[in-house]
């Protein structure tokens, strides 16, 4: 037995080293090379790879390969720290389950399949929310049903098949005609597609029972792992972790690496972030403020429940408001505060009313869509008087 164990241990270490090498190479590749945006040409393999890599940080509105690659580096570091029980491991990833590799793997495979299935919609430089499976159905199904190989493949395929067409339809036929931010349609599509997926998955013969792979629910696990002290240091850590919660990471190492990558991209190619708007710094300031205000305001809910969706405005209300108001300072501040105060309790309320076989993330993305659809148009209307 000991000999068998010794054979397995180096292989895991080798996989970890290989992953770090690949991700470090991706950072160098994206930070030292430039190419036009991928427009659905499947013969452009390098362009497709760049698009997939950039999509990993698109939930934050960054869409920068350097930020994405370093986010994965940080996520891997956080996972290794958790597995080895290092003291500065940060918050446990994948909704407190620790199954980061299959969750991240399903998400990456799903966004790749999304590009392969729906990439032609990007022809002519058209933007489409093809990144959406990355932060919705794919990782949520793995967290709910477990890290098995069949579950990972089912999650990736379901995400790629269900989320992009719904997102494209809502953005094209609802958001554009009504003048709503595209994130409203993208997150609404995540909600609807997830509902369909969570209805279908239990009926698939190879899928296990939800949460059968765990002896505790995610809420119980989070409560057992929460730190005893909810003081200023915890507030700062949690606010930082919220920056990567959308990708189901929610870890300080992952978030810190994401921000380093985004700042590196800004230093080398400022127009590569936030869809070429030049508003990256304003978006970043608003996101950090929203995360900090949310954690401070709802700290007691964090203490009571072990988790509270304070990250919701970070990837919805705030960046959408910055773009809608052309980076004006006062609307950005109002969006950050309003989003931090209103969005988390709405998300929690919706999640609490979901059927038992639904992952709570459905409430989070539903709140993103609703709050963005209400707050951002109000700020746009008030922008003139506020100035």
C-alpha positions as CSV (number, residue, x, y, z in Angstrom):
1,X,0.0,0.0,0.0
2,X,2.8,2.4,0.9
3,X,4.5,1.8,-2.5
4,X,1.2,2.5,-4.3
5,X,0.7,5.7,-2.3
6,X,4.2,6.9,-3.1
7,X,3.5,6.4,-6.8
8,X,0.4,8.5,-6.7
9,X,1.8,11.4,-4.7
10,X,4.5,12.4,-7.2
11,X,2.0,12.2,-10.1
12,X,-0.2,14.8,-8.3
13,X,2.8,17.0,-7.7
14,X,3.8,16.6,-11.3
15,X,0.3,17.6,-12.4
16,X,0.5,20.7,-10.2
17,X,3.9,21.7,-11.5
18,X,2.7,21.2,-15.1
19,X,-0.4,23.3,-14.5
20,X,1.7,26.1,-13.1
21,X,4.1,25.9,-16.1
22,X,1.2,26.0,-18.6
23,X,-0.5,28.9,-16.8
24,X,2.7,30.9,-16.5
25,X,3.3,30.3,-20.2
26,X,-0.2,31.6,-20.9
27,X,0.6,34.8,-18.9
28,X,3.7,35.4,-20.9
29,X,1.9,34.6,-24.2
30,X,-1.0,37.0,-23.6
31,X,1.1,39.8,-22.2
32,X,3.7,39.8,-24.9
33,X,1.7,39.1,-28.0
34,X,-1.2,40.9,-29.7
35,X,-3.8,39.7,-32.2
36,X,-7.2,40.9,-33.4
37,X,-10.2,39.6,-31.6
38,X,-11.4,36.2,-32.6
39,X,-14.5,36.3,-34.8
40,X,-15.5,32.7,-35.0
41,X,-12.9,31.5,-37.5
42,X,-12.3,27.9,-36.4
43,X,-9.2,27.7,-38.5
44,X,-7.6,30.4,-36.2
45,X,-6.7,28.1,-33.4
46,X,-4.5,30.7,-31.6
47,X,-7.3,33.2,-31.8
48,X,-9.8,30.7,-30.3
49,X,-7.4,30.0,-27.5
50,X,-7.0,33.7,-26.7
51,X,-10.7,34.1,-26.7
52,X,-11.3,31.2,-24.3
53,X,-8.6,32.5,-22.0
54,X,-9.9,36.0,-22.0
55,X,-13.5,34.8,-21.4
56,X,-12.4,33.5,-18.0
57,X,-12.2,37.0,-16.6
58,X,-15.1,38.4,-18.6
59,X,-17.6,38.1,-15.7
60,X,-15.7,41.0,-14.1
61,X,-15.9,42.8,-17.4
62,X,-12.1,42.5,-17.8
63,X,-11.9,39.9,-20.6
64,X,-8.1,40.0,-20.5
65,X,-6.0,36.9,-21.0
66,X,-3.4,38.0,-18.4
67,X,-6.0,38.5,-15.8
68,X,-7.6,35.1,-16.6
69,X,-4.4,33.2,-16.6
70,X,-3.3,34.6,-13.2
71,X,-6.8,34.0,-11.8
72,X,-6.3,30.3,-12.6
73,X,-2.8,30.4,-11.1
74,X,-4.2,32.0,-7.9
75,X,-7.0,29.4,-7.9
76,X,-4.6,26.6,-8.2
77,X,-2.4,28.1,-5.4
78,X,-5.4,28.4,-3.2
79,X,-6.4,24.8,-3.9
80,X,-2.9,23.5,-3.1
81,X,-2.8,25.5,0.1
82,X,-6.2,24.1,1.1
83,X,-5.2,20.5,0.4
84,X,-2.0,20.8,2.3
85,X,-3.6,22.8,5.1
86,X,-1.3,25.7,4.9
87,X,-2.3,28.5,7.3
88,X,-2.7,31.3,4.6
89,X,-5.0,29.1,2.4
90,X,-7.8,31.6,2.3
91,X,-11.5,30.8,1.9
92,X,-12.2,27.3,0.6
93,X,-13.1,27.4,-3.1
94,X,-16.0,25.9,-5.0
95,X,-18.7,27.0,-2.5
96,X,-16.7,25.7,0.4
97,X,-16.5,22.1,-1.0
98,X,-12.8,22.2,-2.0
99,X,-13.4,20.4,-5.3
100,X,-11.8,23.2,-7.3
101,X,-10.2,21.1,-10.0
102,X,-13.4,19.5,-11.4
103,X,-15.4,22.7,-10.9
104,X,-12.9,24.8,-12.8
105,X,-12.4,22.0,-15.3
106,X,-16.1,21.8,-16.1
107,X,-16.3,25.6,-16.4
108,X,-13.4,25.8,-18.8
109,X,-14.6,22.9,-20.9
110,X,-18.0,24.4,-21.1
111,X,-16.8,27.8,-22.3
112,X,-14.6,26.0,-24.9
113,X,-17.7,24.1,-26.1
114,X,-19.6,27.3,-26.1
115,X,-17.1,28.9,-28.5
116,X,-17.1,25.8,-30.7
117,X,-20.9,25.6,-30.9
118,X,-21.8,29.3,-31.1
119,X,-18.6,31.0,-32.3
120,X,-20.1,31.9,-35.7
121,X,-22.3,34.4,-33.9
122,X,-19.1,36.5,-33.3
123,X,-18.6,37.0,-37.1
124,X,-17.8,40.6,-38.0
125,X,-16.7,41.5,-34.5
126,X,-20.1,41.1,-32.9
127,X,-20.0,40.6,-29.2
128,X,-22.1,37.8,-27.7
129,X,-22.2,36.5,-24.1
130,X,-20.6,33.2,-24.9
131,X,-18.7,33.2,-21.6
132,X,-21.9,32.7,-19.6
133,X,-21.6,28.9,-19.0
134,X,-18.3,29.5,-17.2
135,X,-20.0,31.1,-14.2
136,X,-23.4,29.3,-14.2
137,X,-24.6,25.8,-15.1
138,X,-21.3,24.1,-15.5
139,X,-19.6,24.8,-12.1
140,X,-23.0,24.7,-10.3
141,X,-23.9,21.2,-11.5
142,X,-20.5,19.8,-10.4
143,X,-20.8,21.4,-6.9
144,X,-24.3,20.0,-6.6
145,X,-23.7,16.5,-8.0
146,X,-20.1,15.9,-7.2
147,X,-16.7,15.6,-8.9
148,X,-17.3,12.5,-10.9
149,X,-16.2,12.3,-14.5
150,X,-19.7,11.8,-15.9
151,X,-20.9,14.7,-13.8
152,X,-18.2,17.0,-15.1
153,X,-18.9,16.1,-18.7
154,X,-22.6,16.5,-18.3
155,X,-22.2,19.9,-16.6
156,X,-19.9,21.2,-19.4
157,X,-22.2,20.0,-22.2
158,X,-25.4,21.3,-20.4
159,X,-23.8,24.7,-19.9
160,X,-22.7,25.0,-23.5
161,X,-26.0,23.9,-24.9
162,X,-28.4,25.8,-22.7
163,X,-26.9,29.1,-21.6
164,X,-25.4,30.7,-24.7
165,X,-28.6,30.6,-26.9
166,X,-30.7,31.9,-24.1
167,X,-28.2,34.7,-23.4
168,X,-27.9,35.6,-27.1
169,X,-31.7,35.7,-27.5
170,X,-32.3,37.9,-24.4
171,X,-29.5,40.3,-25.1
172,X,-30.5,40.7,-28.8
173,X,-34.3,40.8,-28.4
174,X,-34.8,42.2,-24.9
175,X,-31.8,44.2,-23.8
176,X,-30.9,46.0,-27.0
177,X,-34.5,47.1,-27.8
178,X,-35.1,48.3,-24.2
179,X,-31.7,49.9,-23.8
180,X,-30.8,47.6,-20.9
181,X,-27.2,46.6,-20.1
182,X,-26.3,43.2,-21.7
183,X,-25.5,41.8,-18.3
184,X,-29.2,41.8,-17.6
185,X,-29.9,39.4,-20.4
186,X,-26.8,37.3,-19.7
187,X,-27.6,36.8,-16.0
188,X,-31.3,36.2,-16.8
189,X,-30.3,33.5,-19.3
190,X,-28.1,31.9,-16.6
191,X,-31.2,31.8,-14.3
192,X,-33.5,30.2,-16.9
193,X,-30.9,27.8,-18.3
194,X,-29.9,26.7,-14.7
195,X,-33.6,26.0,-13.9
196,X,-33.9,23.8,-17.0
197,X,-30.6,22.0,-16.2
198,X,-31.6,21.3,-12.6
199,X,-34.9,19.9,-13.8
200,X,-33.3,17.7,-16.4
201,X,-30.2,16.4,-14.5
202,X,-32.1,14.3,-11.9
203,X,-33.8,12.5,-14.7
204,X,-30.5,11.4,-16.3
205,X,-29.8,7.8,-15.4
206,X,-26.1,8.3,-14.8
207,X,-26.4,11.4,-12.5
208,X,-26.4,10.8,-8.7
209,X,-28.7,12.4,-6.2
210,X,-27.9,16.0,-5.4
211,X,-25.5,16.3,-2.6
212,X,-25.2,12.5,-2.3
213,X,-21.4,12.9,-2.6
214,X,-21.3,14.9,0.7
215,X,-22.4,14.1,4.2
216,X,-23.2,17.8,4.8
217,X,-24.9,20.6,2.9
218,X,-22.7,23.5,1.7
219,X,-24.2,25.8,4.3
220,X,-23.1,23.4,7.1
221,X,-19.7,23.0,5.6
222,X,-19.2,26.7,5.3
223,X,-20.3,27.2,8.9
224,X,-17.8,24.6,10.2
225,X,-15.0,26.3,8.3
226,X,-15.7,29.9,9.1
227,X,-13.1,31.8,11.1
228,X,-13.9,32.7,14.7
229,X,-13.0,36.4,14.3
230,X,-15.1,38.6,12.0
231,X,-13.0,41.7,12.6
232,X,-11.4,44.2,10.2
233,X,-8.9,41.7,8.8
234,X,-11.6,39.2,7.9
235,X,-13.7,42.0,6.3
236,X,-10.8,42.9,4.0
237,X,-10.1,39.2,3.2
238,X,-13.7,38.5,2.4
239,X,-14.1,41.6,0.3
240,X,-11.0,40.6,-1.7
241,X,-12.3,37.0,-2.1
242,X,-15.6,38.3,-3.5
243,X,-13.8,39.5,-6.5
244,X,-13.5,35.9,-7.8
245,X,-16.7,34.5,-6.3
246,X,-18.5,34.7,-9.6
247,X,-16.2,31.9,-11.0
248,X,-17.0,29.8,-7.9
249,X,-13.4,30.5,-6.6
250,X,-14.1,33.0,-3.8
251,X,-10.6,32.9,-2.6
252,X,-8.1,35.7,-1.7
253,X,-5.2,34.1,-3.6
254,X,-7.4,33.8,-6.7
255,X,-8.7,37.3,-6.4
256,X,-5.3,38.9,-5.7
257,X,-3.8,37.1,-8.7
258,X,-6.8,38.2,-10.9
259,X,-6.3,41.9,-9.9
260,X,-2.5,41.6,-10.5
261,X,-3.2,40.2,-14.0
262,X,-5.8,42.9,-14.7
263,X,-3.4,45.7,-13.6
264,X,-0.6,44.1,-15.7
265,X,-2.9,44.1,-18.7
266,X,-3.9,47.7,-18.0
267,X,-0.2,48.7,-17.9
268,X,0.6,47.0,-21.2
269,X,-2.6,47.4,-23.2
270,X,-5.2,49.6,-21.4
271,X,-7.8,49.3,-24.2
272,X,-7.8,45.5,-23.9
273,X,-10.0,45.7,-20.7
274,X,-13.6,46.5,-20.2
275,X,-14.4,46.2,-23.9
276,X,-12.0,48.9,-24.9
277,X,-13.9,51.6,-22.9
278,X,-10.8,52.9,-21.1
279,X,-12.8,52.7,-17.8
280,X,-11.0,49.8,-16.1
281,X,-9.8,51.8,-13.1
282,X,-13.3,53.2,-12.5
283,X,-14.8,49.8,-12.7
284,X,-12.2,48.3,-10.4
285,X,-12.6,51.1,-7.8
286,X,-16.4,50.6,-7.9
287,X,-16.1,46.8,-7.6
288,X,-13.8,47.0,-4.6
289,X,-16.0,49.6,-2.9
290,X,-19.1,47.5,-3.5
291,X,-17.4,44.4,-2.1
292,X,-16.2,46.2,1.0
293,X,-19.5,48.0,1.7
294,X,-21.4,44.7,1.2
295,X,-19.2,42.7,3.5
296,X,-19.4,45.4,6.2
297,X,-23.1,45.9,6.0
298,X,-24.0,42.2,5.9
299,X,-21.2,40.9,8.2
300,X,-23.8,39.6,10.7
301,X,-25.5,37.6,7.9
302,X,-22.1,36.1,7.1
303,X,-21.6,35.2,10.7
304,X,-25.0,33.6,11.0
305,X,-25.1,31.7,7.7
306,X,-21.5,31.1,6.9
307,X,-22.0,32.6,3.5
308,X,-23.8,35.6,2.1
309,X,-23.9,36.7,-1.6
310,X,-22.2,40.1,-1.1
311,X,-20.3,39.5,-4.4
312,X,-23.5,40.0,-6.5
313,X,-23.1,43.7,-7.4
314,X,-19.3,43.3,-8.1
315,X,-20.0,41.6,-11.5
316,X,-23.3,43.2,-12.4
317,X,-24.6,46.5,-11.1
318,X,-21.3,48.3,-10.7
319,X,-19.5,47.6,-14.0
320,X,-22.8,48.0,-15.9
321,X,-23.4,51.4,-14.2
322,X,-19.9,52.5,-15.0
323,X,-20.3,51.8,-18.7
324,X,-23.8,53.2,-18.8
325,X,-22.7,56.5,-17.1
326,X,-19.4,56.8,-19.0
327,X,-17.4,56.4,-15.8
328,X,-18.9,59.4,-14.0
329,X,-17.8,59.3,-10.3
330,X,-21.0,59.9,-8.5
331,X,-23.1,57.4,-10.3
332,X,-20.3,54.8,-9.8
333,X,-20.3,55.5,-6.1
334,X,-24.1,55.3,-5.9
335,X,-24.1,52.1,-7.9
336,X,-21.6,50.5,-5.6
337,X,-23.4,51.4,-2.4
338,X,-26.9,50.7,-3.7
339,X,-25.8,47.4,-5.2
340,X,-24.0,46.4,-2.0
341,X,-27.1,47.2,0.1
342,X,-29.9,45.8,-2.1
343,X,-28.5,43.0,-4.2
344,X,-27.3,40.5,-1.5
345,X,-30.6,40.3,0.5
346,X,-32.5,39.9,-2.7
347,X,-30.2,37.1,-3.9
348,X,-30.5,35.4,-0.5
349,X,-34.3,35.7,-0.5
350,X,-34.6,34.1,-3.9
351,X,-32.1,31.3,-3.1
352,X,-34.0,30.5,0.1
353,X,-37.2,29.8,-2.0
354,X,-35.7,27.6,-4.6
355,X,-36.6,23.9,-4.9
356,X,-34.2,21.5,-3.0
357,X,-32.5,20.3,-6.2
358,X,-31.5,23.8,-7.3
359,X,-28.1,25.3,-6.5
360,X,-28.4,28.6,-4.6
361,X,-26.4,30.4,-7.3
362,X,-29.7,30.7,-9.2
363,X,-30.9,33.3,-6.7
364,X,-27.6,35.2,-7.1
365,X,-27.8,35.5,-10.9
366,X,-31.5,36.3,-10.7
367,X,-30.7,39.2,-8.3
368,X,-27.9,40.4,-10.6
369,X,-30.4,40.6,-13.5
370,X,-33.2,42.3,-11.5
371,X,-31.0,44.8,-9.6
372,X,-29.0,45.8,-12.7
373,X,-32.3,46.3,-14.7
374,X,-33.6,48.6,-12.0
375,X,-30.6,50.5,-10.6
376,X,-28.6,51.2,-13.8
377,X,-31.5,52.9,-15.8
378,X,-32.3,55.0,-12.7
379,X,-28.7,56.1,-12.4
380,X,-28.7,56.9,-16.2
381,X,-31.8,59.0,-15.8
382,X,-30.4,60.8,-12.8
383,X,-26.9,61.3,-14.3
384,X,-27.7,64.8,-15.7
385,X,-29.2,66.2,-12.4
386,X,-26.4,64.5,-10.4
387,X,-23.7,66.3,-12.5
